Amino acid sequence: MKIIALETSATACSVALCEDERLIASSFQNNGLTHSVTLMPMLEEMLRRCGAKLEEADVIAVAAGPGSFTGVRIGVSAAKGLAWALEKPCAGVSTLEAMAWRLAHVEGEICAVMDARRQQVYNARFRAAGGRLERLTPDRAISLEELAAEIKKDGAAQILVGDGGNLCYTTLKEQGLDVCLAPGHLLMQGAWGVARAALELARAGELTSAEGLTPHYHRLSQAERERLARLGGGANQ
């Protein structure tokens, strides 16, 4: 099964073409340019260089959140457009699970973290064994204090992955917890992980249509929180 994967959920942007677990080609960029400028040219150039065509893909996959509201919207919109034009199914995968798949070859617990600001991280925890992942928590927005308390209670060493890794490492280490950072080349979000998570959805029969593909933010945007506050609905959501 050939999968085209898009990752635009954070500051880095990446695309990948995979066949089952095998990575055929990928492109990664983290230079501060907006994803609306870089995403499609990256995809087109990657396919051109490896002699592949969009029409050869069986699935269009995308990191559907959590993450940057703008970034997730760009990725999901691009995936929907490609899937509609090519009449292909979609896989909207958890950004956090996609990050964890990049470390599924290790043995132990993986703590995927993204900076959600407002003293919170987007987080999910997984256990890796035998090249497989077991989900330990749902995707959520959680404070660093709550995450530290949970890890301390469970007692297991954690491998931190994601653009919130450095932030969490400092805080958790200060509390004496057994944590380490993923290697630099695996720390950031990447499209291969999106493709690998999408393969699991395909095998489980959980793909969707372009129409059914939706982002999963896990929290209201700042603009929405401010609007609710003005309307008296509260901003703590």
C-alpha positions in Angstrom: 0.0 0.0 0.0 1.5 3.3 -1.1 0.8 6.3 1.2 1.5 10.0 0.7 1.9 11.7 4.1 1.8 15.3 5.0 3.1 16.8 8.3 2.4 20.5 9.0 1.3 20.5 12.7 4.3 22.5 14.0 7.2 24.7 12.9 8.7 22.0 10.6 7.1 20.8 7.4 7.6 17.4 5.8 6.2 15.0 3.2 6.8 11.3 2.6 6.0 8.6 0.2 5.9 5.1 1.8 5.0 1.6 0.7 3.7 -0.2 3.8 6.5 0.2 6.4 9.1 1.1 3.7 10.1 4.7 3.2 10.5 5.5 -0.5 11.2 9.2 -0.3 10.8 12.1 2.1 11.5 15.8 2.4 11.9 17.9 5.5 12.1 21.6 6.0 12.4 23.7 9.1 13.5 27.2 8.0 10.6 29.4 9.2 8.8 29.7 5.9 5.0 29.2 6.1 3.6 25.8 5.3 1.2 27.3 2.7 4.3 28.3 0.7 6.5 25.2 1.2 4.1 22.2 1.4 2.9 21.6 -2.2 6.3 22.5 -3.8 8.0 20.0 -1.4 5.6 17.3 -2.4 5.8 17.9 -6.1 9.7 18.0 -6.0 9.9 14.9 -3.9 7.7 12.9 -6.3 9.6 14.2 -9.3 12.9 13.2 -7.9 11.9 9.7 -7.1 9.9 9.2 -10.4 6.6 8.7 -8.7 3.2 10.1 -9.5 0.4 11.3 -7.2 -2.0 8.9 -8.9 0.1 5.9 -7.7 -0.8 6.6 -4.0 -3.5 4.4 -2.4 -4.0 6.7 0.7 -3.5 10.4 1.5 -2.4 10.8 5.1 -2.1 13.9 7.2 -1.3 14.8 10.8 -4.8 16.0 11.8 -3.9 17.4 15.3 -3.2 18.4 17.9 -0.8 21.1 16.9 -0.7 24.6 15.5 -4.2 25.7 14.5 -2.9 27.2 11.3 -0.5 24.4 10.5 -3.1 21.7 11.1 -5.6 23.5 8.9 -3.1 23.8 6.0 -2.2 20.1 6.2 -5.8 18.9 6.4 -7.0 21.2 3.6 -4.2 20.0 1.4 -4.9 16.4 2.1 -8.6 16.9 1.4 -7.9 18.6 -1.9 -5.5 15.8 -3.0 -7.9 13.1 -2.0 -10.9 14.7 -3.7 -8.9 15.3 -6.9 -7.5 11.7 -7.0 -10.6 10.0 -5.5 -8.4 8.4 -2.8 -9.2 7.6 0.8 -7.7 9.6 3.6 -6.1 8.9 7.0 -6.3 11.7 9.6 -3.8 10.5 12.2 -2.9 11.8 15.7 0.1 14.0 15.5 1.3 12.6 18.8 0.9 9.0 17.7 2.8 9.7 14.5 5.7 11.1 16.6 5.7 8.0 18.8 5.9 5.7 15.7 9.3 7.2 14.9 10.6 5.5 18.1 8.7 2.3 17.9 11.9 0.4 17.4 13.0 1.0 21.0 11.8 -0.8 24.1 10.1 1.3 26.8 7.7 4.2 27.3 7.4 7.1 24.9 6.0 10.5 26.0 5.0 12.6 23.0 4.8 16.3 23.8 4.1 19.5 21.9 4.1 23.0 23.3 0.5 24.0 23.7 1.4 27.3 25.4 -0.7 28.7 28.3 1.5 26.4 30.6 0.3 23.3 28.9 1.5 20.6 26.5 -0.3 18.4 24.0 0.6 15.0 25.2 0.0 11.2 24.8 2.0 8.4 26.3 2.8 5.0 24.6 4.7 1.8 25.3 6.9 0.5 22.6 7.8 -3.2 22.3 8.7 -5.4 19.4 8.2 -2.6 16.9 4.6 -2.1 18.0 2.9 0.7 20.0 0.5 0.4 22.9 -1.4 3.6 23.7 -1.3 4.4 27.4 -3.3 7.7 27.4 -5.6 9.6 25.0 -4.4 12.7 23.3 -4.9 15.6 25.6 -3.9 19.1 26.6 -2.3 18.8 30.1 -0.2 21.0 32.4 3.4 20.1 33.0 2.6 19.7 36.7 -0.1 17.2 35.9 2.1 15.3 33.5 5.0 15.2 36.0 2.7 13.9 38.7 1.4 11.1 36.4 4.9 10.0 35.4 6.1 10.0 39.0 3.1 7.9 40.0 3.7 5.4 37.2 7.4 5.2 37.9 8.6 4.2 34.4 11.4 5.9 32.5 10.2 8.1 29.6 11.6 9.0 26.2 10.5 12.4 25.2 9.7 13.1 21.6 8.2 16.2 19.9 8.8 19.9 19.7 7.9 20.2 23.4 10.6 17.7 24.4 13.2 20.2 25.5 10.7 22.2 27.6 9.4 19.0 29.3 12.9 17.6 29.8 14.1 20.6 31.9 10.9 20.6 34.0 10.8 16.9 34.6 14.5 16.5 35.3 14.2 19.2 37.9 11.7 17.0 39.7 14.0 14.1 39.6 12.2 12.0 37.0 13.9 9.5 34.8 13.5 11.1 31.3 15.6 11.4 28.2 15.3 13.1 24.9 14.9 11.3 21.6 17.9 11.7 19.3 17.9 15.0 17.4 17.1 13.5 14.1 14.0 11.8 15.6 12.9 14.5 18.0 10.7 16.6 15.7 7.5 15.7 14.0 8.0 13.9 10.6 5.9 12.6 7.7 7.2 9.0 8.0 5.5 8.7 11.3 2.3 10.0 9.8 2.5 7.4 7.1 3.2 4.6 9.6 0.2 5.6 11.8 -1.9 5.8 8.7 -0.9 2.2 7.8 -2.4 1.0 11.1 -5.6 2.8 10.3 -5.8 1.2 6.9 -5.2 -2.2 8.3 -7.9 -1.6 10.9 -10.3 -0.5 8.1 -10.5 3.0 9.6 -9.8 5.2 6.6 -12.1 8.0 5.7 -13.2 10.0 2.7 -12.0 13.5 1.8 -15.4 14.8 3.0 -15.0 13.0 6.4 -11.5 14.2 7.1 -11.5 16.8 9.9 -8.8 18.4 12.2 -8.7 17.5 15.9 -7.4 20.5 17.8 -8.1 19.3 21.4 -8.5 23.0 22.5 -10.1 26.2 21.3 -8.0 28.6 19.4 -6.9 31.9 21.1 -9.3 33.8 18.9 -12.2 31.5 20.0 -11.3 31.8 23.6 -11.2 35.6 23.4 -14.6 35.6 21.7 -16.1 33.5 24.4 -14.6 35.7 27.1 -16.2 38.7 25.5 -19.5 37.0 25.3 -19.2 35.9 29.0 -18.7 32.2 28.1 -15.3 32.0 29.9 -11.9 31.5 28.5 -10.7 28.4 30.3 -11.4 25.9 27.6 
